[in-house]
Amino acid sequence: MSLPDEIKVVSADYLGDFALKTHFSDGHHQTVHFKNFIFQHAHSDIQKYKDESAFKNFQISDGDLIWDDYELCFPIADLYENKNIEIPHNKNVA
């Protein structure tokens, strides 16, 4: 899938269990499951997002889906295509 030019995230809805339905400026939407990424990633900055209330505290800033002051964010292309976010259960992450 080729990402159209100047795509932005316009909104996101929390679906539960660390999943967001993300809406883009071209009308496309994507359901992205972040749970494996959050719970299997060892980086200390990501640990606090295991708390569902912290995870749900996302915002849209300049077309990006972010948590806090860009402490956690994902490339728009990855959200749009729903790739590179969910870590397979058997992969160890340092």
Residue pairs with C-beta under 8 A, 6 or more apart in sequence:
1 80
1 81
3 76
3 77
3 80
3 81
4 26
6 25
7 24
7 25
7 26
7 28
7 63
7 76
7 80
8 24
8 25
8 62
8 63
8 64
8 76
9 22
9 23
9 24
9 25
9 60
9 63
9 64
9 65
9 76
9 79
10 23
10 24
10 25
10 60
10 63
11 22
11 23
11 60
12 20
12 21
12 22
12 23
12 58
12 60
12 65
13 20
13 21
13 23
14 20
14 56
15 21
15 31
17 33
17 35
18 33
18 34
18 35
18 38
18 52
18 55
19 31
19 32
19 33
19 34
19 35
20 31
20 32
20 34
20 58
20 65
21 29
21 30
21 31
22 29
22 30
22 31
22 32
22 65
22 79
22 80
23 29
24 30
24 76
24 80
25 63
28 80
30 79
30 80
30 81
30 82
31 82
32 79
32 82
32 85
33 85
33 86
34 55
34 85
34 86
35 86
36 86
36 87
36 88
36 89
37 46
37 85
37 86
37 87
38 46
38 49
38 50
38 55
39 50
40 87
40 89
40 91
40 93
41 87
41 93
42 93
42 94
45 71
45 72
46 72
48 54
49 55
49 67
49 72
54 67
55 67
57 67
57 68
58 65
58 66
58 67
59 65
59 66
59 67
60 66
61 70
63 76
64 70
64 73
64 76
65 73
65 74
65 76
65 79
66 72
66 73
67 73
74 85
75 84
78 84
78 85
79 85
87 93
